[in-house]
């Protein structure tokens, strides 16, 4: 998993759902975020739907596309976090404080 | 989004949206517009202006979707289709892969040799500045010879051409002996500057310092990596320890790195040195020319400028020492040329040959692919009708070629890996630097390159075929191919051209191989001036004679030869200082005693050999006039007598009788008592020169005390004598080591080994080429019969005799062979220049060889056409017509 992909997954897990919001949250350019979202969709880690007309109408703007983690995507994020935690534990003896 | 910025953004998005696949375009546009709109609102609130940069991101997004849809994903599917298609036709795939593997494998294997020998950098610092110094005699300028020790140093000191120089000479010590017998190894005596000149660093310890040279210094040695590993197990603490050298404890000061390539004295049957010592006593004789010189050119000095300086220095030496230096000059030879010689030409020739084999392999696979293309026309036409683009179809065809080339080269690399070990083993002693022959990353890269090239070569024809076809109006084609129409004629024509080309290339290679094989035969047929069958040669280890007086050495030989002659099966036994077929040039000055001494520069020389009684009888050299020497002549106190060769008689006494005349050789006077036949000392292709044979015990310059080479004439298999000879030597003197035992036939084999190697490898490539070409030809003829089944059926139904039908097929095959053969002969005549200088005793355009090549190709062509011809004769007319 590349660093941008990890960032995007984390942003999605934190509740960011629109493409441009993910850019704001991660600081990544649109030319990176969108292809990554397409790839994640192909890998079935992310799914997308249009938001309801009603929500858009309420905000008086066109409807936007929503991206959410699939259950597989959630597992992938959890796995990645678990691996990171393992790494922290392993390195904790020497690097306590640096990574926490 | 409003305003100009908004409009521009919308135009941009719509333009970029053209890249997005049609079925997703509307959704994609809506998403991007909505996002930008939402963002424009935020920007309006916080005043940020990032919307432009965000809009640029639409391009990578659209590109990604485009490549995924139209590009990579599509090609992935195509790849699966190709692989499945290949697996469905295992016969076709196997033939194509084996053909490619053989072609690519042979090329890769030979390239490992080219890479190791020619392309690998020499392991010296700035090797382009290193030169070997060769002695030249003005009377025979082209001959390279060794030089005298004082000359090397005086030329070095008198010019500014060299930044460093060194002399070196042969040394052959026995190493070890603490446990088990010592090993006689090749070594060198060098100046302490030797390793600095080369610019190498020790792998272990250090090299010599300038204080370690000269009289009274303790003997210390540097050893090679191979010897270190072999005898000392690669012990890291060897430097500083002592080892046994000729029975004495001697300190090893350093070990050379693994990739060091040693310099040897060519043409003395001397192996690559593995141990080095310094010069203890600088030889005072200017005329003793047994040394080799090496030098490093000063910074910025070209070899031409250096040669000019050296010429001036040797001219000065000639004036100062007219006695010893008349006519002697020095020739500078770049180290690369010295080490590699004409290897680059030989390898280029072989690489060309093996490249032609690959061309044939490619033609074969192209031909196979064309057959498939014809069979797949219907599929192709349907795809065209469904809207597949030209590029797509031509690309798919190339993809198939790439897949075949990829797997073929993987197999080829495997074959090369299997073959390289054997090849390297057989090349030792024939080519320099063969120890570096292995499959390296460079070799693998070469294979990949070759694979791409072959894919291009054999894939381009069917790809063009697909391209042209998809360009035509396709509607009628689908209908035509749906009817099973036979529009394979143009492809059959193309395949015939390919096969004729294969035959032509085979003829070229066969002629080349034939000429090379005939030159090896010619080399073996040369009259060497002796009877080589039945002669055994034994090199004795010269170190055993170092501490003996000439009298002791003479007594030892007398005892040894007496016992050898008494052995059953030995018809004659002698000994000579330099073995025939394995020596270098060593022209020594000769003057007639009845003429005034020659002016400097006008002296003449002859090859001088010293010998023991019965030597010429053992060699089978005929006595033409006078008498041969007998036991009475071979005593130190007997009057000095010499035998001379016929060429020497004619050159020194033209129109006179040399018998009874006196000559001066080695500062002593000798009476000519006999004239013997000319012997080819330097191998069948070497020159003959005036030769004189002197009884060794009478020679004031060393005689037998430098050790001799035994010559025994036995029965048909000289090697049968070896055990008895070894036993006798062990009885006479247990410390007398034997260096090598070889029959005269072995020595001849060694002297023609390079010709043999060229002929063998070229021959193997030619055989491979013919086999591949015949596989291709058989395929084309068989396919043509299958395609014409209906026509043949009609002919048979109309009453044609089956024999007539098979003749028709054979005639078609004969036309292919004929066309190929005509082109091949012309090409072979044109290519014959490549063989110049590599053939001996036969013309590179030898008509007899060309004839044999043609007969061979015709026979093979007939052979592979017989089966399809028989099948054609057995066509059942009813079935053939019903198959319609």
Interface residues (C-beta under 8 A of the other chain):
Chain A: X18 X19 X20 X23 X29 X30 X31 X32 X33 X34 X35 X38 X42 X61 X62 X63 X64 X65
Chain B: X30 X31 X33 X34 X35 X37 X38 X39 X41 X53 X54 X55 X56 X57 X58 X59 X60 X61 X64 X65 X68
